[in-house]
Amino acid sequence: MFKINHAILHVFDFVSCVNVFSEDELDLTNKNVKSYVMRIARHALGGMDNRRGEFFADSGFAAELTAYFKGERTFVDLSVQVAQFMSEELGRMENPASCDLLVVDFEDQEKPPAMPPIPDDATEEEIAAATAAAEAAAYNARSEHYFGLLLLESKPAFMHEVGHGEDGATRNNIERHHAILPNPSQKIASFALVNARTMAVQFVDKPREIAGEERWLIPDGLLQCSNEASSKELFDTTMGLVEEVAEEFGVNSAVAMGRAKAYLAENADDSDEVPFDEFVDEVFDDEGPRRRFEQAAADEQLGERVYMERDVAKRVSRNHKIVTDTGIVLTFPAEYSHNTELIEFKSTPNGLIQIELKNIGSIENR
């Protein structure tokens, strides 16, 4: 369940040099408004490129946000304070782009697992137990509360305009509009989301030259938090190390990377962290490549456990794709990589590789 509690929009028009800070929240009873805000927030929350951060001890924004979560500050007041800071900083750029600032307070609750069907001959005790289990699952479904701020850069677009000519006849014209909000499915170039329970930060931003100095406006200027790699970046780095170590030790890299993705996909529900000691045991059979991978991970400063959001882990590790030098493209579920009853990779004496697909019931042309 996705719920929007509060939302407000502030306008930064750097063409006319007029900024409009809203004094009232968006009307969420309007279905179009609510749908747009919900889709924008949901899309930002699920981004694979979201970087992570932790507030510094002396972060002024963290203190203000904590006061808001405690009910000591109003939503509109805090949003205006954020808008004033952002507009002032962006206004110090040489050629700032006009944009809108969407500030939103929302909740995201996982959909609880469906209640399994109850047999017609089930006893009252069995029905009561199944119902209690379903209620417990619904109660324990993860629910998180977020405060988000999103910079929506205005996009120029052509649109029709209905008017009249000199003789009064209706005439349709084409005009260029300079204040079109981004589509909800588009990637937002700069935003931040803060978890109310953990105060964990996730954001997307880019370096900007502000008053002659290049800086990250959101993590450095506004939030005052650390700037850590995204789950996608960590995934790419980890997979790159797996491939390098496999090739160094003569291990089939397709098998090794398939095993790595399978481990991530299978363990994504348990934790948002990947323990490398268990990971390497699943990926490599021998001690040599295991130790080499651990050393390579340490060199990349990945640590003993790597944070990787489970939604990202599921999305990027579900399937594994390989391309042979003969032009054959093969995509298969990563979990099949260690199931020799379905697919098997063999090295031949002449140094070539054989791929055997097994137990196939039917084939469809795509």
N, C-alpha and C positions, 0 to 999 in steps of 0.2 A: 504494500500500500504506500503510495506516494502522496504526501499531504503538504500543501503550501499554507503556512500560517500567516506570513506577512510578505509583502513585496512592494517595492517602490522604485520609481524610475527618475533619475536626474539627467539633465541634458547639458552636454558640454559642446557649445557651438563656437569653435575657434575661427570660423569664417567671419561671423558678425561680432565676435568677441562678447557674446552674451551667453552666460550660463544660467540655467533655470533649475533651481533646487526645489523639488516638490515638497509641499507642506502636508501632503496627504498621501496615503497608500493607494496602490492600484486597486481598482474595483474587481475583486476576485469572483464576484457574482456574475461578471461578464464571462461567458464560456470561452470566447476567443482569447481574452486576456489570460485567464487561468490556464488554458491549454498551452499558450505560448510560453508562459513562465515555467510551467511544469516540464515541458519538453526541453527547454533550455537548461534547467537545473539538472534534470535527469541525465541529459547528454553530457554535461560537464562532470557529473559525479562518476560516470562510467568510463571516462577517458583513459586510454592506455598510456598516454603521454604525461599524465599528471605527476608532477614532481612532489616530493614530500619535504616537510619541514617541521621543526620544533621551535617554539617561541624561545627567544633568549630570555634570561632571567629579568632583564631590565626593559622588556618590551612594553611600551606604553599602550599599544593596541591590545595586547593580551589582557591588560588590566581593565581597559574599557569594555572589552568583550565579556570578560568575567562578570563585570557589574551588570551588563545587559542580561546575561543568562540568569543572574540572581534576581532579576526584576527591578534593579536599581536604576536602570536607564531605559528610556522608551526606544522603540525600534526606529521611529522617524528621526529622532534626535541623533542617534548614533549614525544612521545612514547619511544624514546631512553633514556630519563631521567628516565622514569618510569621503563624501563627494567634494567637500571644500579642499581637503588635502590633495586628492587626486587631480582636481581641476587646476589647482595652483602649480603642481609639479608638471603636469602635462603642458601647461601654458608656458613653461620655461623652455620648452623645446623650440627649435628653430622653425619647424613646419609641423605643428601638431595636427593630427587628423581629428576631425569632429567625431564625437562618439556619445553614447549614452551609458550611464552607469546603472545597472540593475542590481539592487540589493534585495536579498531574499532570505527568509527564515523558513526552513522546510524540514520535514521528517521523512525518513525512508525506512519502511518496515518490510522485511522479507515476507514473501508469501509462505505461510506454513505448509508443510507437506499435506497432501490430500489424505483424507481418512481412508484406510483400506476397506474394501467391501466386507460386510459382515455376512457370513453364511446364514441362510434361512433357518437352519436348525441350531443356531447358536443359542447357548443358555443365557439367562439374565446376567450371570456373573461375567461371561465372556463379552457380552454387549457393553456392560458397565466398564470393564477393563479397557476395551477398545476405545470407548468414548473418552475415558480419563486420559488415555495415552494421546489421543488427538488433541484434547484440550491443553495438555502439558506441552505438546509440540507447538501449538499456536501461541501459548504464553511465552515460550522460550525463543520464538522467532526473533532474530536480531532486529532491533529498532534503533535507529540513530537519528539524532537531532543535529542539524547543520545551520550555520550562518554563512551565507555566500555573497560574494560581490563579483560581478561580471561586467567587463568593459565590452560593450557592443559597438563596434566600429561601424559608422554609417557607410552605406554603399550607394554610390550613384546608380540610377537606373532610369530607363525610359518608360514613360507611361502616357496613356491617352488623356486628353483634356477636352471636354466638351465646351464649346463656346459659340460665338456668333460673329459673322462677318459684318462688314460695314453696312450692308443692306438688310441686316437683321436675320439673315438665313443662318440656320444651324451649321456650324462647321467644327469638325473634330480635328484637333491638332495633336502633335506629338511633342511632349515636353520632357526635359531632363530633370529628375528629382534627386536631390542630394542628401536626403535624410531617410534612407530605407534601412530598416533594421535587418540584421542577418537572419537567414532562414534557421529555424530551430535545429535542423539536422546538420548545420555547418559547425565546424570546429571553431570554438571561441579562442582568440589569440591570447587573451589575458583574463584570468579569473583566479579566485581563491575560495576555498571551502574550508571551514573550521568545524571540527566535530565538537559538539557541546560537552560530551561526556569525557573524552580523552584530551581535548584541546589539540589534537593532531591536525596538522595543516596539509592540505594538498592544493597544488596550484599549477598554473601554466602561465608563463610570462616570457618576455624577451628583453634583451638589453636595449636600453634607449639612451640617447645622448641628451642629457638634461643639463642645461647651463654649462655646456662644454665638457661635461663629465659623463662617461658611460656607466650606467647602473641599472640594476634590476629594480624597477619601481615597486612592485608588489612585495617580494620577500624582504628586500633591503630597506625600502623607504617606508611603506605602510605597516606591514606586519612585524618587521624586525624579527625574522626567523631564519633558521638555517636553510640551505638550498641543496637538497639531496636528489640523487638520481631517481628517475621514475621506474616503476615496475617493468615497463617495456625495455628500458635501457639496461636494467639488471638482467632481464631475461636474455637479451641479445648478447650481453657480455658473457653470461654463463654458457650459453650455447656455443659461442665462439671459442671459449676455453675447452669445452668438451670436444669440439671438432679438432682443435689444434693438438690436444693431448692424444686423441685417438690416432691421428695421422702420424704423430711422432713415434708411437709405440706399435704401429702396424695393426691397429684395431680397426675394424670396419666402422667408418664414421657414421654411416647411415644407421647402423644398429645402435651405436652409442648414443647418437642424438635422439633416435626413436625411444630408447630406454629413458633418457633424460626427460623428454616431454611426457612420457607415460607416467613417470614418478610425480611430476608436477601436477598433471591432470588428476591422478588418483588421490593425491594428498592435499588438494586445494581446499577441501571442505574442513580439514582439521585445523589449519593454522594459516596465518598470513606470512609465516616465516619458513624458510627452507633450511633445515640443518644439513650442512655439507657432508658430515660424516655418514649419515644415512644415504644421502644422495649419491655419493661416489660408490658406495657399496652396491647400489642398484645399477649404476651405469657401467662400471668396469669390473671385470672378473678378477683381474690380477692386482697385486699390491703395487707394482711399479707405476702404472698409470694413475692409480688412486693417489699415491703420494705426490706425483707430479701435478695432478690437478689441484690438490690442496695447496701446494706451493704457488701455483699460478694464481689461484684465487686470493691467496695472501698478498701476492705482488700487486694485484689489482685492488687491494684494500677492501675486499668484499666481506671479510670477517668470517666467523664460524657459522653464522646464521644470516641469511639474506632475506630481507623483507620483500615479499611479493604478494600483492593483493590477489585473493583467490579468484575473483572474477577475471582478472587479467591472465592469471595462470591457466585458467580453464580455456579462455578464448584463444590464446596463442599456442597452447600445447596440445590441443585436442587431436589435430592431425599432423602427419609428417609427410613432406613432399620431397621427392628425389627426382633428379634428372640425370639420365645416363649419357655417356659420350656418344651413344648411338641415336640419341634424340628421343628416347622413350621417357615419358613423364608418368610418374606413379605417385599417387596420393593414397595414404592408408591411415586408419586410426593409430595413433602413437602406441596405444596399449598392445597392438599386435606385434610390436617389434621384438618382444621376448616370448612370443607364442609360436613355436616352430610348427604347430599344427595348422597354422594359417599362412605364414610367410616365413621363408628361410633364406638367409644369405650365405653363400658358400664361396670360399676362395679356391680356385683351381690351381693345379701345379704350374701352369704357365703364367700365373699372376693375374688372371682375369677373375671376374666376379660373376657368379650365377645367382639369379633371384628366382626362387620357386614359390609360386602361389598355390595353396593347397585347399582342399575341401570346399571348392566353389560349386554352389548349386546351380547358379545361372549367371548369365552375363547380359547386360543391357548396353546398347549403343547410346552414347550421350553426345 
